[in-house]
Structures are given as C-alpha cells and as structure tokens.
Amino acid sequence: MGKRRTPKRNSHTRTIPLPDEVYRALQEQSRRFAEKFGREPGPDDPIFFDFDADIPKAIAEEEIARMMNEALTAAGVDPVIVYAHNKTGLLVSEENIHLMSDEDLREWQQAVEEARQMFKKNKA
C-alpha cells in the first residue's frame, strides 16, 4: 500500500462533497455505531471504530484502509480509483476536484495512470 496522507488541520472548517458511494459507506458506519453503542455518534467519536470494544475506540489505520477498500469495492467503485485512493490517501470526484491542490491532483492523476497501466498489463 502507498503512503497515507494526513489531513492538514486548519483554523477553519470546510465542507468537502463526497461521492455517493462514500457517503453511503459513512452512513452505514453511523448506523453500526448506533447499533453497537445505543446512541448516534458524536463529533469526538471515531467513524471507524473497534466493534469488539465496550466503549467507542478508534481502530488501527490498517484496519480503516481495509474497511474503506471493502466499502469502495462493495459500492462498485472502479478498481483504478480504489488503487489511487490507497496510493495517495485521496478520493477525488467531480464534486470535490475543485478543492484539491495542484500537487494533490498531480499525485492523484499519476496514481490513476499507474493503476490503468498495471491493470492493462494484467489483462494482457
């Protein structure tokens, strides 16, 4: 798996539109949280939590990556996009592309092209 990007913390908050598939996956996580802990998740609760824990506890980054891959795959997201997400830590869509820096977009596009070439070789 490629490097994971740590989001930069700003003094302000911004909203980034998510692809429908990702939004549905996050809704499912919220449903699972409420089912497990008997309440809706709060702002300080982890989105991806240890389902075996008695209190809300974040799970390891590797587990988050595995769950995200499962959610993206189950949602029918193109494997090229899943690969690029794993490599960059980004998830670029028509809804959020305008929010990406030029550097992030170059990195994303390189990962997409790398995946296309890799999958093209595997089909041959």
C-alpha positions in Angstrom: 0.0 0.0 0.0 1.2 3.5 -0.8 1.7 6.4 1.6 -1.3 7.7 3.5 -1.9 11.5 3.6 -2.5 13.1 7.0 -5.1 15.9 6.6 -3.8 19.4 7.3 -5.5 21.0 10.2 -6.8 24.5 9.6 -8.2 27.0 12.0 -11.4 26.9 10.0 -13.7 24.1 8.9 -14.7 23.4 5.3 -17.1 21.0 3.8 -15.9 18.6 1.1 -18.6 16.9 -1.0 -18.2 13.1 -1.1 -19.1 10.7 -3.8 -22.4 9.0 -3.2 -20.7 5.6 -2.6 -18.5 7.0 0.1 -21.4 8.9 1.7 -23.4 5.7 1.9 -20.5 3.9 3.5 -20.2 6.6 6.1 -23.9 6.4 6.8 -23.5 2.6 7.3 -20.8 3.2 9.8 -23.0 5.6 11.7 -25.8 3.0 11.7 -23.4 0.4 13.0 -22.1 2.8 15.7 -25.7 3.5 16.9 -26.5 -0.3 16.9 -23.4 -1.1 18.9 -23.4 1.8 21.5 -27.1 2.7 21.6 -26.6 6.3 20.5 -25.7 8.3 17.5 -22.0 9.1 17.1 -20.9 12.5 18.4 -18.3 14.8 16.9 -15.5 13.2 19.0 -16.4 9.6 18.3 -14.4 7.7 15.7 -16.0 7.0 12.3 -14.3 3.7 12.1 -14.4 2.0 15.5 -13.4 -1.2 17.2 -16.7 -3.2 17.0 -15.4 -5.5 19.8 -14.7 -2.7 22.3 -17.1 -1.8 25.1 -16.6 1.9 24.5 -16.1 3.8 21.2 -12.4 3.3 20.3 -10.7 4.1 17.0 -9.3 1.2 15.1 -5.8 0.9 13.6 -5.1 2.8 10.3 -4.5 -0.5 8.6 -8.0 -1.7 9.5 -9.5 1.6 8.4 -7.8 1.1 5.0 -9.1 -2.5 4.8 -12.6 -1.4 5.6 -12.5 1.5 3.1 -11.4 -0.9 0.4 -14.2 -3.2 1.2 -16.7 -0.3 1.2 -15.4 1.1 -2.1 -15.4 -2.4 -3.7 -18.9 -3.3 -2.4 -20.1 0.1 -3.8 -18.8 -0.9 -7.2 -16.1 1.8 -7.4 -13.7 1.3 -10.3 -10.6 -0.6 -9.1 -8.4 2.1 -10.6 -10.0 4.6 -8.2 -9.6 2.3 -5.3 -5.9 1.8 -6.2 -5.4 5.6 -6.5 -7.1 6.1 -3.1 -4.8 3.6 -1.5 -1.7 5.1 -3.0 -2.5 8.8 -2.3 -5.0 8.8 0.6 -7.2 11.0 -1.6 -10.6 10.3 -3.1 -11.1 12.7 -6.0 -14.5 13.2 -7.6 -16.3 15.7 -9.8 -17.9 17.1 -6.6 -14.6 17.8 -4.8 -11.9 18.2 -7.6 -12.1 22.0 -7.4 -11.0 21.7 -3.7 -7.8 19.8 -4.5 -4.4 21.5 -4.7 -2.4 21.2 -8.0 0.1 19.0 -6.2 -2.6 16.6 -4.9 -4.2 16.4 -8.4 -0.9 15.6 -10.0 -0.3 12.9 -7.4 -3.8 11.6 -7.9 -3.5 11.6 -11.7 -0.2 9.8 -11.6 -1.7 7.1 -9.3 -4.7 6.7 -11.7 -2.4 6.3 -14.7 -0.2 3.9 -12.8 -3.2 1.8 -12.0 -4.5 1.9 -15.6 -1.2 0.7 -16.9 -0.9 -2.0 -14.2 -4.5 -3.3 -14.8 -3.9 -3.1 -18.6 -0.8 -5.4 -18.2 -2.8 -7.8 -16.1 -5.5 -8.2 -18.7 -3.0 -8.8 -21.5 
